[in-house]
Amino acid sequence: MNGSPKTNDTLKTFVFLLIALLTLIPAIYLSLPEKDTFSADQMVEQILFPELKGVLDISALSICQAEKNGQLQRLEIKKVNGQWILSSFSGYPANAQNRMVEVVSALTDLHVLRVVGEDAAVRLQCGVMDPEDSQNSEPEERGKRIVIRNQKDQILLDMILGREVEAGSGKYYVRRSGQNPVYVVEMDPSRISARFIDWIETDLLKVQPSDIASLYALDCSLDLRSEGESPAFSHRGQFMLAQHYLEDPDWTVAFNQRMFGNGLRDVGVPSGKTLDLDFLRHVSQALSDMRISSVQRKPSGILEAFHHPENIELTEDQNRLLQKCGFCVLPMNLGNGPVNALFSSDGQVHVYSKNGIVYRLFFGGIAGQEALESFEEIGERKFYRYLVLTADLYPQGIGQPNLMELPPKPADDADEAAKIQYQSLLEMNTQEQRIYEEKLADAKKRVDEMNALFAEWFFIIPDDVYREIHLTSENVFISLEEAEKRRAELDKEKNAEKEEHSAEECSDPNCPEHHAHSAEEEGTESGEQPVSPETSVSTETPTSPKDSESSEILESSTPSENSEAEKVSEVISPFDAVSEPDSRQP
């Protein structure tokens, strides 16, 4: 029996669809992309990151690694408005131009030498696990992750640097982040550092020991007590020490004022004591070598407290923020009514330099854990301390220009020689004045540059650095007995070195003393008596160089009217007006 026309049409349609589907299957199969046949072995002798080659618009670098204690050490640096900043340290200015070139150069031409493997065991063994992967690896199994981006925020390099293959080989295990294969490349990773101090200008003061004219210390402490209580200020005194570089002695006391009752009295050098010259030499070197370990941005509301405390009225919250770091603004009665002044919990040291700058160091309190969250040396030292720096112009350090006294200007019909002499002196004075003004302008420029940096930051230093540069009346003086003991030990060392040097010289056959000694031995053998040095000296008593110089040494050891200490026309301290010394000399 024949089906209905409708059923036949449906069957035909189904057949056509089936034929069409069978026809499309091969076409669909052929149009599918080929299966990824990438093999890590293909990378051998290839550049690992060709995207980095020839790129000039690098604008960001991040480095992350795990410390032995598992804590992450992270550094992020970016170029903002043409300037490199450390974004991981609140935007602190980076000294990165040269180092970025070195880092990129070290990573640009990484040729794969061989493939180590792709499984997890290999990644663990080679130390190329992600530094943030704390669940699947120990700190020593994690590597250093390095990411470089361009100005469009595109990733040019993202790799994990692992262990060195063999110590001293210069070959390292690496892998691309997010990929399994571990490669061996030859590279120098020494400049790829996540340490804060490797990316900043560490020499903040830029002062050499020989540049220091004098040191002023405010010997005090500030007990900030509990919240809500008024700070307790303990003022023990203030003193200034003048340096006479390469002279003997090289340090003298300009003044030493101690607190008695409610006033300061100049007591000079304490009885039975003398300056600890070794310590002061160490201090001047430590100031030159002073390095910071970290930074913390000052809250914006308290910036003015460090520059013009006399004009500021802090809120309770602002004072609390200030005190948290070991600083406080207190009213001081200087004779004309109370005036606000800035104090730090552990005193101040002012460094007066011959470069025309005075550096002021305010020693604050112990830095808490929150200040060290991004600081790589946590746990290596017990304490870190807040430090505030400011700079001011100190023209006396440069000195006045050495101008020659000019005779009256010669008349037009004067002798030609007089005109030449006058013109010569005038040119010399002009040159001296120009040099002086250039030094002064340079000092002013440096002061402005330093204060632009110092203004916004608390600096954080290790406590041992603080102890090297902190001056008190207890650590700048030693007993006369201790000084004499040190002097005797030094003389003993010098004599031993001198004898050793003489012995080495006389072992040389060409040494005159060697010949004299040989002749002495020959004379003894022949029965002749050797002539002693004493009997060969003329009976006329010579003048000892030491005798003739002793008075000069005594004079030079006492600061003259032009000494560096006396050049300090004003010791900037809130206590100057309390007890102003008659003069700035011992």
Order of alpha helices (4+ residues) and beta strands (2+ residues): alpha-beta-beta-beta-beta-alpha-beta-alpha-beta-beta-beta-beta-beta-beta-beta-beta-beta-alpha-beta-alpha-beta-beta-beta-beta-beta-alpha-beta-alpha-beta-alpha-alpha-alpha-alpha-alpha
